[in-house]
Amino acid sequence: MLIPRSFPDSNFSLQQTCSKLALQICKLAARLIRQECKLETSLQKRRSHHATNLQQACHDKLIANIAKTEYEKYLGLELATNRFQSHSAR
């Protein structure tokens, strides 16, 4: 009659395989976290860039509106002055 032999090495091999698998899972998780951080940083940079562009565009529009208003005021004064001078010359 054959007596089943125990294989102590097979237990060790299984433990090694599980340890390697656990290590690979940890490395993969770390890689995914780094990738997520990079994507988040990239997104924040793009948002900041777009916010800066929007702020600059609004600032430019405001300056243009102020310049237009001042120019129109200046033209209005200029025209009124000319009319006043033309009436006084009579």
Residue frames relative to the residue before (quaternion, step in Angstrom):
aa qw qx qy qz dx dy dz
M 1.0000 0.0000 0.0000 0.0000 0.00 0.00 0.00
L 0.3490 -0.7456 0.5354 0.1887 3.52 -0.97 0.95
I 0.2556 -0.7425 0.6015 0.1469 3.52 -0.96 0.89
P 0.4393 -0.6980 0.4842 0.2923 3.58 -0.72 0.97
R 0.3347 -0.7381 0.5551 0.1872 3.51 -0.93 0.96
S 0.3709 -0.6827 0.5675 0.2725 3.55 -1.09 0.56
F 0.2538 -0.7688 0.5718 0.1324 3.54 -1.06 0.71
P 0.1903 -0.8155 0.5358 0.1079 3.57 0.10 1.24
D 0.6193 0.5579 -0.3507 0.4270 3.59 1.08 -0.63
S 0.6239 0.5516 -0.3556 0.4243 3.60 1.03 -0.67
N 0.6103 0.5350 -0.3456 0.4710 3.60 1.09 -0.64
F 0.6505 0.5147 -0.3025 0.4696 3.54 0.97 -0.92
S 0.6493 0.5227 -0.3043 0.4610 3.56 0.97 -0.90
L 0.6442 0.5145 -0.3125 0.4718 3.58 1.00 -0.82
Q 0.6454 0.5137 -0.3144 0.4698 3.58 0.99 -0.83
Q 0.6401 0.5195 -0.3231 0.4648 3.57 1.00 -0.83
T 0.6543 0.5165 -0.3078 0.4586 3.56 0.93 -0.92
C 0.6592 0.4987 -0.3041 0.4736 3.58 0.94 -0.88
S 0.6418 0.5190 -0.3224 0.4634 3.59 0.98 -0.81
K 0.6579 0.5012 -0.3105 0.4686 3.57 0.94 -0.88
L 0.6450 0.5195 -0.3132 0.4647 3.56 1.00 -0.84
A 0.6490 0.5108 -0.3110 0.4703 3.58 0.95 -0.89
L 0.6435 0.5196 -0.3151 0.4655 3.58 1.00 -0.83
Q 0.6518 0.5082 -0.3113 0.4689 3.60 0.97 -0.84
I 0.6344 0.5234 -0.3245 0.4673 3.58 1.02 -0.79
C 0.6530 0.5087 -0.3111 0.4669 3.59 0.97 -0.85
K 0.6525 0.5087 -0.3125 0.4666 3.58 0.96 -0.87
L 0.6467 0.5161 -0.3124 0.4668 3.57 0.98 -0.86
A 0.6492 0.5117 -0.3139 0.4672 3.58 0.95 -0.88
A 0.6485 0.5103 -0.3164 0.4678 3.60 0.97 -0.85
R 0.6439 0.5214 -0.3136 0.4638 3.58 0.99 -0.86
L 0.6611 0.5048 -0.3030 0.4651 3.58 0.96 -0.86
I 0.6352 0.5199 -0.3264 0.4687 3.58 1.02 -0.77
R 0.6456 0.5089 -0.3197 0.4712 3.60 0.96 -0.86
Q 0.6506 0.5156 -0.3107 0.4631 3.57 0.96 -0.88
E 0.6433 0.5174 -0.3178 0.4664 3.58 0.98 -0.84
C 0.6424 0.5197 -0.3204 0.4633 3.59 1.00 -0.83
K 0.6449 0.5161 -0.3198 0.4643 3.58 0.99 -0.84
L 0.6625 0.5022 -0.3066 0.4635 3.58 0.94 -0.87
E 0.6480 0.5155 -0.3155 0.4634 3.56 1.00 -0.83
T 0.6395 0.5162 -0.3175 0.4731 3.57 1.00 -0.85
S 0.6447 0.5212 -0.3114 0.4645 3.56 0.97 -0.89
L 0.6526 0.5103 -0.3080 0.4679 3.58 0.95 -0.87
Q 0.6501 0.5120 -0.3171 0.4633 3.58 0.96 -0.85
K 0.6408 0.5190 -0.3252 0.4629 3.58 1.01 -0.80
R 0.6589 0.4999 -0.3125 0.4672 3.58 0.96 -0.86
R 0.6410 0.5133 -0.3303 0.4654 3.59 0.95 -0.82
S 0.6514 0.5140 -0.3083 0.4653 3.56 0.95 -0.89
H 0.6455 0.5226 -0.3105 0.4624 3.57 0.98 -0.90
H 0.6759 0.4797 -0.2936 0.4763 3.59 0.91 -0.92
A 0.6337 0.5211 -0.3336 0.4643 3.59 1.01 -0.76
T 0.6421 0.5137 -0.3151 0.4738 3.57 1.01 -0.83
N 0.6537 0.5086 -0.3136 0.4645 3.58 0.94 -0.87
L 0.6533 0.5058 -0.3108 0.4699 3.57 0.97 -0.87
Q 0.6469 0.5143 -0.3151 0.4666 3.56 0.96 -0.88
Q 0.6563 0.5047 -0.3073 0.4692 3.59 0.96 -0.87
A 0.6492 0.5146 -0.3183 0.4609 3.59 0.97 -0.86
C 0.6540 0.5007 -0.3115 0.4739 3.59 0.96 -0.84
H 0.6355 0.5246 -0.3194 0.4679 3.57 1.00 -0.85
D 0.6574 0.5076 -0.3048 0.4661 3.59 0.91 -0.92
K 0.6514 0.5100 -0.3098 0.4686 3.59 0.97 -0.87
L 0.6387 0.5241 -0.3218 0.4624 3.58 0.98 -0.83
I 0.6563 0.5024 -0.3051 0.4731 3.59 0.91 -0.93
A 0.6488 0.5149 -0.3170 0.4619 3.59 0.96 -0.86
N 0.6591 0.5035 -0.3080 0.4660 3.59 0.97 -0.84
I 0.6395 0.5114 -0.3212 0.4756 3.57 0.99 -0.84
A 0.6575 0.5098 -0.3112 0.4593 3.57 0.90 -0.94
K 0.6516 0.5135 -0.3131 0.4623 3.60 0.94 -0.87
T 0.6597 0.5099 -0.3029 0.4617 3.57 0.93 -0.93
E 0.6673 0.4928 -0.2968 0.4730 3.57 0.92 -0.91
Y 0.6376 0.5274 -0.3196 0.4618 3.57 1.01 -0.83
E 0.6618 0.4945 -0.3026 0.4752 3.58 0.96 -0.89
K 0.6252 0.5194 -0.3368 0.4753 3.60 1.03 -0.75
Y 0.6533 0.5197 -0.3077 0.4566 3.54 0.96 -0.94
L 0.6564 0.4975 -0.3099 0.4750 3.58 0.94 -0.87
G 0.6383 0.5340 -0.3245 0.4495 3.57 0.98 -0.80
L 0.6611 0.4850 -0.2961 0.4899 3.58 0.97 -0.85
E 0.6375 0.5367 -0.3201 0.4507 3.53 0.98 -0.88
L 0.6797 0.4806 -0.2938 0.4699 3.57 0.90 -0.92
A 0.6465 0.5081 -0.3216 0.4695 3.59 0.95 -0.80
T 0.6360 0.5225 -0.3250 0.4658 3.60 0.98 -0.77
N 0.6520 0.5063 -0.3156 0.4679 3.57 0.94 -0.87
R 0.6519 0.5081 -0.3169 0.4652 3.59 0.94 -0.82
F 0.6430 0.5209 -0.3202 0.4612 3.54 1.01 -0.86
Q 0.6729 0.4926 -0.2979 0.4645 3.58 0.92 -0.91
S 0.6617 0.5060 -0.3216 0.4503 3.60 0.94 -0.77
H 0.6504 0.4958 -0.3194 0.4787 3.61 1.09 -0.63
S 0.6830 0.4859 -0.2987 0.4562 3.61 0.95 -0.76
A 0.6123 0.5587 -0.3506 0.4360 3.59 1.16 -0.48
R 0.5693 0.6185 -0.3792 0.3867 3.62 1.15 -0.38
